[in-house]
Amino acid sequence: MPGLPPHLVELAARVSNRGRWGADDQRGTLNLIDADAVRRGAAAVRQGRPFSLAIPFDADGPQTGGIPGRDNPALEMIAVNVAYTGDADGFCTSDDRFSMGVQSATHWDALSHVGYGHELYNGTPDSVVTEAGAARLGIEAFGPVATRGVLLDVARLHGVDHFDDNHPITGDELDAAAAAAGLAIEPGDIVLVRTGHMHFLRTGPKDRYRTTCPGLSTRSIEWFHDHQVAGVATDTLVLECFPCEDPAVLLPVHMIQLRDMGLAQGQMWALDELAADCAADGQADFLLTATPIPLTGASGGLVAPTAVK
């Protein structure tokens, strides 16, 4: 399969952030989250109500073997009610461990996750990624993530609960969803795009959640750059529309957003409860906290995002 076609190569050059925050930068668009963005997020807390945006982390997760090694979480007890003093009336404890793919449930993609032309974000050679992990651009480089989040409910914009096809979401649709919510996107915001696709994870078969996804179109890429968005997350497994708009180009939104823009991408975020509440009270902005587990060298980061209205 070939690389990006000429028109997308030109687009990648237009939206590139290479060198913007210095030759050593590893955070990409998260640099846009400044003190003003954090204060704007804090000011969006008007009711004091939190919403978890994570799906359950358990063996009944979304992975069906389509991506080898991306296993659903598996919990193993390594201690069960152990009496450390030998006396059950003394200190007793249970302990456990788990294994899973770092992108198997709600997560961020690290900037080491995707590249092309043997390059990752900011001109970093892809040789920094080895079997030992990523020596640069690992998920630990994200640091703390807290800013204003905004919900753009594209499914509600179209008057549907969910899409049955790989509906490609364009910049014009994101503008329309923002207008419908009465929002102006500001630099450093994180945009959450709801498609309603969790419907298929709830109702099954689970593989349907993976194989056909609505999502971001290549015609949305410039929108994120122009609005100086710090990150984007969706409720789908793929983030971009899949199968892709051009069958000859695999996952071009990932390629350009991660490698050229350094834009933080999140997948499998649970947005339905938050969306219903936003529709009910008309408030679609909130404080978003979404710091990933800083697993050194990882190409993805598990996260339990919280929105507070």
C-alpha positions in Angstrom: 0.0 0.0 0.0 1.5 3.4 -1.0 2.1 6.4 1.3 0.2 9.6 1.3 -1.0 10.9 -2.1 0.2 14.3 -3.2 -2.7 16.3 -1.9 -2.3 14.9 1.6 1.4 15.4 1.5 0.7 19.1 0.8 -1.9 19.1 3.7 0.6 17.6 6.0 3.1 20.3 5.2 0.5 23.0 5.9 -0.4 21.7 9.3 3.0 20.6 10.4 4.2 21.7 13.9 7.8 20.5 13.4 10.1 22.7 15.3 7.3 24.9 16.6 8.1 24.2 20.3 11.8 23.5 19.8 13.8 20.7 18.3 13.6 18.7 21.5 9.8 18.9 22.0 8.0 15.7 22.8 4.5 17.0 23.8 3.2 18.3 20.5 -0.1 20.2 20.7 -0.4 19.6 24.4 2.0 22.6 24.6 -1.1 24.7 23.7 -2.5 24.0 27.2 -1.3 27.1 29.0 -2.5 28.7 32.2 -5.3 30.4 30.5 -6.6 27.1 29.1 -6.5 25.5 32.5 -8.3 28.4 34.1 -10.9 28.3 31.3 -11.5 24.6 32.2 -11.8 25.4 35.9 -14.3 28.2 35.1 -16.4 25.6 33.2 -17.1 23.9 36.5 -20.5 25.4 37.4 -22.4 22.5 39.0 -19.8 20.4 40.6 -20.9 17.2 38.8 -18.2 14.7 37.5 -18.6 12.2 34.7 -16.3 9.3 34.1 -15.4 8.9 30.4 -13.6 5.5 30.7 -15.1 2.2 29.6 -14.8 -0.8 32.0 -11.3 -2.3 32.1 -12.1 -6.0 32.2 -12.1 -9.2 30.2 -15.3 -8.3 28.5 -13.7 -5.4 26.7 -13.8 -4.3 23.0 -10.8 -6.4 21.8 -11.7 -9.4 19.6 -8.3 -10.4 18.3 -8.3 -8.2 15.2 -5.1 -6.6 16.4 -2.7 -9.3 17.7 -1.5 -8.6 21.2 -4.1 -6.0 22.0 -5.7 -8.1 24.6 -8.5 -7.1 26.9 -7.5 -6.6 30.6 -6.8 -9.7 32.5 -6.7 -9.5 36.3 -4.7 -12.0 38.4 -4.7 -12.2 42.1 -1.3 -12.6 43.7 -2.5 -12.5 47.3 -5.9 -13.1 48.7 -6.6 -12.1 52.3 -3.1 -13.0 53.4 -2.5 -12.6 57.1 1.0 -11.1 57.2 1.4 -11.7 60.9 -0.1 -15.2 60.7 -3.1 -14.0 62.7 -6.3 -13.1 60.8 -7.0 -10.5 63.5 -3.9 -8.6 62.4 -2.9 -7.0 59.2 -4.5 -8.9 56.2 -4.2 -7.9 52.6 -5.1 -8.8 49.0 -3.0 -7.8 46.0 -3.2 -8.3 42.3 -1.7 -7.5 38.9 -3.1 -7.2 35.4 -2.0 -7.5 31.8 -3.5 -5.8 28.7 -2.6 -3.9 25.6 -2.0 -0.3 26.4 -4.5 0.7 23.6 -7.0 -2.0 24.5 -9.5 0.2 26.3 -9.8 4.0 26.9 -6.5 5.5 26.0 -4.3 8.2 24.5 -2.0 7.4 21.6 1.6 8.5 22.3 3.4 10.4 19.6 5.7 7.4 19.1 2.6 5.3 18.0 2.5 6.3 14.3 4.9 7.6 11.7 5.8 7.3 8.1 8.9 7.8 5.9 10.9 6.5 8.9 10.0 9.6 10.9 7.9 10.3 13.9 6.8 13.7 15.3 9.2 16.6 15.2 11.6 14.9 12.8 12.4 12.1 15.3 13.7 9.0 13.6 11.5 6.0 14.1 14.6 4.1 15.2 14.0 5.5 18.7 11.4 2.8 19.0 12.8 -0.7 19.7 11.7 -3.8 21.4 12.6 -2.0 24.7 10.0 0.7 23.9 10.3 4.3 22.8 13.4 6.1 23.9 11.6 9.4 22.9 7.9 10.4 22.4 6.7 7.7 24.8 3.4 8.4 26.7 5.3 9.6 29.8 6.1 12.8 27.7 2.5 13.8 27.9 2.8 15.0 31.5 -0.3 16.3 33.3 -3.3 16.9 31.1 -6.0 19.3 32.5 -7.8 21.9 30.4 -11.2 22.9 29.1 -12.9 20.0 27.3 -15.7 20.6 24.7 -18.2 18.0 23.5 -19.1 18.1 19.8 -22.0 15.7 19.4 -22.0 14.8 15.7 -24.6 12.1 16.1 -27.1 14.5 17.7 -26.3 17.1 15.0 -27.5 14.6 12.4 -30.5 13.5 14.6 -29.4 9.9 15.0 -28.4 7.8 18.0 -25.5 6.3 16.0 -24.2 5.9 12.5 -24.5 2.5 10.8 -21.7 3.3 8.3 -18.2 4.7 8.3 -19.5 8.3 8.2 -16.6 10.7 7.6 -16.7 13.7 9.9 -15.5 16.9 8.2 -14.4 20.3 9.5 -17.7 21.8 8.4 -19.6 19.3 10.6 -17.4 20.1 13.6 -18.2 23.8 13.1 -21.9 23.0 12.9 -21.7 20.9 16.1 -19.9 23.6 17.9 -22.5 26.2 16.7 -25.3 23.9 17.9 -23.7 23.7 21.3 -23.1 27.4 21.4 -19.4 27.0 21.7 -16.4 28.8 20.4 -13.3 26.5 20.2 -10.3 28.2 21.9 -6.6 27.4 21.8 -5.7 24.6 24.2 -9.1 23.0 24.3 -9.5 19.3 24.0 -12.3 18.3 21.6 -14.4 15.2 22.3 -16.3 14.0 19.2 -19.3 11.8 19.9 -20.6 9.5 17.1 -22.8 7.2 19.3 -20.6 4.3 18.2 -20.6 2.8 21.8 -24.0 1.5 20.7 -22.2 -1.5 19.0 -20.0 -2.2 22.0 -23.2 -2.4 24.2 -25.3 -4.4 21.9 -22.8 -6.5 20.0 -21.5 -8.3 18.2 -18.3 -6.7 19.5 -16.4 -7.1 16.2 -18.9 -4.7 14.7 -17.5 -2.0 16.9 -14.1 -2.5 15.3 -14.8 -3.2 11.6 -16.9 -0.2 10.6 -16.4 3.1 12.4 -17.6 6.6 11.7 -14.9 9.1 12.5 -12.7 11.9 11.5 -12.2 12.6 7.8 -9.0 13.9 6.3 -11.2 17.0 5.6 -11.2 17.6 9.4 -7.4 17.8 9.8 -7.0 21.4 8.9 -9.9 22.3 11.3 -7.9 21.0 14.3 -4.9 22.9 13.2 -6.7 26.2 12.5 -8.5 26.0 15.9 -5.3 25.2 17.8 -6.8 22.2 19.5 -4.6 20.5 22.1 -6.1 17.0 21.7 -9.0 15.1 20.2 -10.8 12.0 21.4 -13.7 9.9 20.1 -16.0 7.1 21.2 -14.7 4.7 18.5 -11.9 2.2 18.3 -10.2 3.8 15.3 -10.8 7.6 15.7 -10.9 8.2 12.0 -13.5 6.8 9.7 -12.9 3.2 8.9 -12.8 1.7 6.3 -10.9 4.9 5.2 -12.2 7.3 2.6 -9.5 6.3 0.1 -9.0 2.5 0.2 -5.5 3.0 -1.1 -4.3 4.9 2.0 -4.5 3.3 5.4 -5.2 5.6 8.4 -4.1 8.9 7.0 -5.6 10.9 9.8 -3.3 9.1 12.3 -0.3 9.6 10.0 -0.8 13.4 9.7 -2.1 14.2 13.2 0.5 12.2 15.1 3.5 12.5 12.9 3.1 16.0 11.5 0.9 17.9 13.9 1.9 16.1 17.1 -1.8 16.1 18.0 -2.9 14.0 21.0 -5.4 11.3 19.9 -7.8 9.4 22.3 -9.9 6.4 21.5 -12.7 4.4 23.1 -13.8 7.3 25.4 -17.3 6.8 26.8 -19.2 9.9 25.9 -22.9 8.9 25.9 -23.8 9.8 29.5 -22.0 13.1 29.3 -23.7 13.8 25.9 -27.1 13.2 27.3 -26.4 15.6 30.2 -25.1 18.3 27.9 -28.2 18.0 25.7 -30.4 18.3 28.8 -28.8 21.4 30.4 -27.2 23.1 27.3 -23.7 23.1 28.8 -21.2 21.3 26.5 -17.9 22.6 28.1 -16.3 21.3 31.2 -13.0 20.8 33.1 -11.3 17.8 31.6 -8.6 15.9 33.4 -7.0 13.1 31.4 -3.4 12.4 32.5 -2.3 9.0 31.1 -0.5 6.4 33.2 3.1 7.4 32.6 4.4 3.9 31.5 7.9 4.8 30.3 8.5 4.1 26.7 4.9 3.1 25.9 3.3 3.9 22.6 -0.1 4.4 24.3 -1.4 5.4 27.6 -4.3 4.0 29.6 -6.5 6.8 31.0 -9.6 7.3 33.0 -10.7 10.7 31.9 -13.0 12.8 34.0 -15.3 15.7 32.9 -16.5 18.0 35.6 -19.4 20.4 34.8 
